[in-house]
Amino acid sequence: SKRCHIGLIEGGDPVLKNEIIVLTAHLDHIGVSKSFEDDKINNGALDNAAGVATMLDVARMVLAGERPRRSIMLLIVTAEEKGLLGAQYFAQNPTVDPSRIVGNVNLDMPVLTYAFEDVVAFGSDRSTIESAVQQAAAEMEMTLSPDPFPDQGLFTRSDHFRLVEIGVPSIFLATGFANGGQEAWATHFAQNYHRPSDDMQNNIDFDAAARFAEINAR
């Protein structure tokens, strides 16, 4: 089976276009669960159809506007839930010279059920990407908040970490805890995370989804 799907948007700067920012998201979820009596299909609306949809919308916005100086790779991988295997395959078999990959923004399970007012960038304190996130947030009158789950080690638990392992500065961008976010995250983890109920019946806020795509594009 395919381990990843790849697209490339060439940058607008004649020199910097040789450098690549990778956007990552995982395409599949955890399949069918035998532990539920009725609906056994784990739809994965937020985890991670929302991440893939965000990436596609980011690509649309980038293509419609002024090209960024650097090139952007769109990397949609599989088997994240099985140990980041698709991302690992790409990291071990890159389609470009890995020295050209200068940054990674990962999209995994954005909780888009409320009007978020802040964002979290897991791993942003580990590289200068943090300043770019702060600027993007400020442009949209948002704030960048610290990791609300430091005990969960989320920086090591999604696709971007396989690129970190080969030396690529990476962040994992998510919606924050302000304006009802803490409750929304708690509800998702308690009721829908890795369950068939992660579907389109959970009052997904499409205005919030559009804002999340925009801050990613910025």
TORVOKE-598645 format. One line per 10 residues: number of its first residue (from 1); their letters; for each residue z, x, y of N, C-alpha, C. Coordinates in steps of 0.05 Angstrom, whole numbers. Example, Ala and Ser with C-alpha at 12.3 -4.5 7.8 and 13.67 -1.06 7.14 Angstrom:
<sites>
1	AS	156 264 -114 156 246 -90 156 264 -66 ~ 142 257 -45 143 273 -21 157 258 1;
</sites>
This chain:
<sites>
1	SKRCHIGLIE	0 17 -24 0 0 0 0 18 25 ~ -9 6 47 -10 22 72 18 27 82 ~ 23 52 90 49 59 100 51 55 130 ~ 28 56 144 29 52 173 2 44 184 ~ 2 32 207 -22 25 222 -20 39 249 ~ -41 52 258 -40 69 281 -63 62 301 ~ -55 61 326 -75 58 348 -68 79 369 ~ -88 85 386 -83 105 407 -96 96 433 ~ -81 96 455 -91 91 481 -92 117 496 ~ -115 126 504 -118 152 517 -107 151 545;
11	GGDPVLKNEI	-92 172 552 -80 174 579 -101 179 601 ~ -93 175 625 -111 178 648 -112 205 660 ~ -93 223 654 -93 250 666 -109 269 648 ~ -127 284 659 -145 301 643 -129 322 626 ~ -106 330 636 -90 350 621 -68 336 605 ~ -52 319 618 -29 307 604 -37 287 583 ~ -63 278 583 -71 259 561 -69 272 534 ~ -67 299 533 -64 313 507 -36 310 496 ~ -17 301 513 10 295 504 11 265 496 ~ 28 260 476 28 232 465 57 221 465;
21	IVLTAHLDHI	60 197 475 84 182 472 79 162 449 ~ 97 162 430 94 144 407 112 120 410 ~ 100 96 406 116 72 404 117 64 374 ~ 141 60 364 144 53 336 156 26 332 ~ 148 12 311 160 -13 302 154 -17 273 ~ 172 -30 258 166 -34 230 155 -62 225 ~ 135 -64 208 120 -88 204 133 -108 184 ~ 145 -97 163 155 -114 142 185 -117 144 ~ 196 -135 127 225 -140 127 235 -135 98 ~ 253 -152 88 265 -146 62 255 -165 40;
31	GVSKSFEDDK	234 -180 46 222 -196 24 238 -221 16 ~ 240 -225 -9 253 -249 -20 281 -243 -30 ~ 300 -260 -23 328 -256 -32 335 -277 -54 ~ 345 -268 -76 353 -286 -97 381 -298 -93 ~ 395 -289 -72 422 -298 -68 425 -323 -52 ~ 402 -334 -43 403 -360 -28 390 -382 -45 ~ 402 -406 -44 394 -427 -62 368 -440 -53 ~ 364 -445 -28 340 -459 -18 319 -440 -9 ~ 316 -437 17 296 -418 28 305 -390 21 ~ 288 -376 6 295 -349 -2 279 -327 13;
41	INNGALDNAA	261 -336 30 243 -317 44 256 -307 70 ~ 259 -281 72 269 -268 96 247 -265 116 ~ 245 -284 135 222 -284 153 221 -261 172 ~ 245 -252 181 246 -229 199 234 -234 227 ~ 240 -257 239 229 -263 265 238 -243 286 ~ 264 -237 287 273 -217 306 272 -189 294 ~ 276 -188 267 276 -162 253 254 -161 232 ~ 228 -155 239 223 -142 264 196 -152 276 ~ 189 -178 271 165 -189 284 167 -187 314 ~ 191 -190 325 195 -188 354 189 -160 364;
51	GVATMLDVAR	196 -140 348 190 -112 356 160 -107 356 ~ 146 -116 335 117 -112 334 103 -128 356 ~ 111 -152 361 99 -168 382 103 -155 409 ~ 127 -144 413 132 -130 438 113 -106 441 ~ 109 -91 420 91 -68 421 62 -77 429 ~ 53 -99 416 26 -108 422 23 -118 451 ~ 45 -130 461 44 -138 489 45 -115 508 ~ 60 -94 501 60 -70 517 32 -57 518 ~ 19 -57 495 -9 -46 494 -27 -62 512 ~ -24 -88 511 -41 -106 528 -36 -99 558;
61	MVLAGERPRR	-11 -96 566 -5 -90 594 -15 -63 602 ~ -12 -43 584 -22 -16 591 -52 -16 594 ~ -66 -30 577 -96 -31 578 -105 -46 603 ~ -89 -66 612 -97 -82 635 -91 -68 662 ~ -73 -49 662 -65 -36 687 -75 -8 689 ~ -62 7 707 -70 35 710 -60 51 686 ~ -78 67 675 -71 82 651 -48 102 657 ~ -29 104 639 -8 124 642 -20 152 639 ~ -7 172 650 -18 199 649 -21 209 620 ~ 0 204 604 -1 213 576 -13 191 558;
71	SIMLLIVTAE	-22 199 535 -33 180 516 -10 166 501 ~ -16 142 492 4 126 478 -6 120 450 ~ 10 127 430 4 121 402 20 96 395 ~ 7 77 383 20 53 372 23 57 342 ~ 47 60 333 52 66 305 69 44 292 ~ 56 27 276 69 5 262 72 14 233 ~ 97 16 224 103 27 198 115 6 179 ~ 117 14 154 129 -4 134 153 10 122 ~ 168 -6 106 191 3 89 213 16 106 ~ 217 6 130 240 15 146 266 7 132;
81	EKGLLGAQYF	266 -17 121 291 -27 108 297 -12 82 ~ 278 3 72 281 18 47 288 47 51 ~ 293 55 76 301 82 82 282 96 101 ~ 270 81 120 252 92 140 228 106 128 ~ 218 95 106 199 110 89 172 112 103 ~ 162 91 117 137 93 130 137 113 153 ~ 159 113 168 162 132 190 164 160 179 ~ 178 163 156 181 189 143 153 199 134 ~ 137 181 123 110 190 114 94 200 138 ~ 95 186 160 80 195 184 91 222 194;
91	AQNPTVDPSR	118 225 195 130 250 205 122 273 187 ~ 119 269 161 111 290 143 81 294 141 ~ 66 273 149 36 275 148 24 264 174 ~ 31 277 197 22 266 223 -8 267 226 ~ -19 248 240 -48 246 244 -57 263 268 ~ -38 274 283 -44 292 305 -26 316 302 ~ -32 337 317 -15 360 317 13 351 328 ~ 34 354 312 60 344 320 70 356 346 ~ 60 379 354 68 391 380 58 374 404 ~ 39 356 399 29 339 420 47 315 425;
101	IVGNVNLDMP	64 309 406 82 285 408 107 293 424 ~ 109 282 448 130 291 467 152 270 470 ~ 149 246 459 170 226 461 164 202 444 ~ 185 187 439 183 163 422 201 141 432 ~ 190 117 434 206 93 441 203 74 417 ~ 226 67 405 226 51 381 234 22 388 ~ 221 3 374 225 -25 378 234 -38 351 ~ 259 -45 350 270 -55 325 291 -76 331 ~ 285 -101 323 304 -124 325 315 -128 353 ~ 298 -131 373 308 -140 399 319 -168 397;
111	VLTYAFEDVV	344 -173 405 355 -200 404 346 -214 430 ~ 328 -233 427 314 -246 449 321 -275 451 ~ 347 -282 448 355 -309 448 371 -316 473 ~ 371 -299 494 386 -303 518 372 -289 541 ~ 380 -295 566 368 -282 589 383 -256 595 ~ 375 -235 581 389 -210 583 386 -198 611 ~ 407 -183 620 408 -171 647 411 -141 645 ~ 415 -130 622 417 -102 619 404 -93 593 ~ 398 -68 590 387 -57 565 404 -34 555 ~ 401 -29 530 414 -6 517 391 11 506;
121	AFGSDRSTIE	394 37 509 374 56 498 389 75 480 ~ 392 67 454 406 84 435 393 112 435 ~ 409 132 438 399 159 438 390 170 465 ~ 392 153 486 382 162 512 399 185 524 ~ 424 188 515 440 210 525 433 236 511 ~ 414 236 494 406 260 479 381 273 490 ~ 369 261 511 344 272 522 341 262 551 ~ 321 274 565 316 266 592 300 239 594 ~ 294 227 571 281 201 571 300 181 586 ~ 326 186 585 345 168 598 338 162 627;
131	SAVQQAAAEM	329 182 642 322 177 670 299 158 673 ~ 280 159 654 257 141 655 266 112 649 ~ 284 109 631 295 82 625 310 71 649 ~ 327 88 661 342 80 684 323 70 707 ~ 301 85 711 282 78 732 269 51 726 ~ 260 48 701 247 23 693 266 -1 696 ~ 291 3 688 311 -18 691 316 -25 720 ~ 318 -5 737 323 -10 765 300 -25 778 ~ 276 -18 770 252 -32 781 253 -62 775 ~ 266 -69 753 268 -97 745 296 -109 750;
141	EMTLSPDPFP	311 -95 767 338 -104 775 356 -108 751 ~ 354 -89 732 372 -89 709 388 -63 709 ~ 406 -61 691 421 -36 688 418 -25 660 ~ 423 1 657 423 13 630 452 16 622 ~ 459 4 600 487 4 591 491 23 568 ~ 515 33 564 520 51 541 519 37 514 ~ 517 52 493 516 42 466 541 23 461 ~ 536 -3 455 559 -20 450 569 -19 421 ~ 554 -5 404 562 -3 375 564 26 367 ~ 580 43 381 580 71 373 589 76 345;
151	DQGLFTRSDH	605 57 334 615 60 307 594 54 286 ~ 572 41 294 551 33 275 530 55 270 ~ 529 75 287 510 97 284 481 88 284 ~ 474 69 302 447 57 302 426 78 309 ~ 433 99 322 413 120 329 401 132 305 ~ 414 131 282 404 144 258 392 124 239 ~ 390 98 247 384 77 227 358 63 231 ~ 340 73 248 314 61 251 292 82 252 ~ 267 73 253 244 90 249 243 115 267 ~ 253 112 291 251 135 310 265 160 299;
161	FRLVEIGVPS	285 156 281 301 179 272 285 198 256 ~ 264 188 243 247 207 228 231 225 247 ~ 225 215 271 212 233 291 233 251 303 ~ 257 242 307 279 260 317 282 284 298 ~ 279 278 272 283 300 252 262 321 254 ~ 239 315 266 219 336 270 218 345 299 ~ 239 338 314 242 349 341 231 333 364 ~ 225 307 360 214 291 381 236 275 395 ~ 239 279 421 259 263 436 253 233 433 ~ 273 217 426 268 189 419 291 171 429;
171	IFLATGFANG	283 146 435 303 126 441 296 101 426 ~ 317 84 423 314 58 409 324 38 430 ~ 305 23 442 311 6 464 318 -22 454 ~ 340 -34 466 349 -60 457 360 -75 481 ~ 363 -101 478 375 -118 499 406 -113 498 ~ 418 -116 522 446 -108 525 466 -131 522 ~ 491 -126 528 513 -145 524 519 -163 547 ~ 507 -158 571 513 -174 594 501 -202 592 ~ 513 -221 607 502 -248 610 499 -262 582 ~ 519 -260 566 518 -273 540 507 -257 517;
181	GQEAWATHFA	501 -232 523 489 -215 502 507 -209 479 ~ 533 -204 486 552 -197 464 554 -220 444 ~ 555 -245 454 556 -268 437 530 -271 421 ~ 507 -267 434 481 -269 421 478 -249 398 ~ 487 -224 403 486 -204 382 505 -211 359 ~ 529 -220 366 548 -227 345 538 -250 328 ~ 525 -270 341 514 -292 326 492 -283 307 ~ 475 -266 317 453 -256 301 463 -241 276 ~ 482 -223 281 492 -207 258 507 -225 238 ~ 522 -244 248 539 -261 231 522 -282 215;
191	QNYHRPSDDM	501 -292 228 488 -315 216 459 -310 206 ~ 445 -291 219 416 -288 213 407 -261 204 ~ 422 -240 208 414 -213 202 409 -210 172 ~ 385 -202 165 377 -199 136 382 -225 120 ~ 375 -247 133 377 -273 119 352 -289 124 ~ 346 -309 107 323 -326 113 324 -340 140 ~ 348 -343 151 351 -358 176 342 -342 200 ~ 334 -316 197 322 -302 219 293 -312 222 ~ 290 -335 234 264 -348 236 261 -359 265 ~ 241 -376 269 234 -386 295 252 -410 304;
201	QNNIDFDAAA	272 -416 289 289 -439 296 313 -430 312 ~ 314 -405 321 338 -395 334 335 -393 364 ~ 321 -411 376 319 -413 405 311 -387 418 ~ 290 -375 409 279 -351 421 271 -356 449 ~ 280 -339 467 274 -342 496 249 -326 502 ~ 227 -340 506 202 -325 510 200 -312 537 ~ 214 -323 557 216 -309 583 230 -282 579 ~ 252 -282 564 266 -257 558 248 -238 542 ~ 232 -249 524 214 -232 508 193 -219 526 ~ 183 -234 546 164 -222 565 176 -201 582;
211	RFAEINAR	202 -205 590 215 -185 606 221 -159 590 ~ 228 -163 565 233 -140 547 207 -124 543 ~ 185 -138 540 159 -124 538 153 -108 563 ~ 159 -121 586 152 -107 612 169 -82 616 ~ 195 -84 610 211 -59 614 202 -37 595 ~ 194 -45 571 183 -25 552 157 -12 564 ~ 140 -29 575 115 -19 586 121 0 610 ~ 140 -8 626 147 9 649 159 36 640;
</sites>
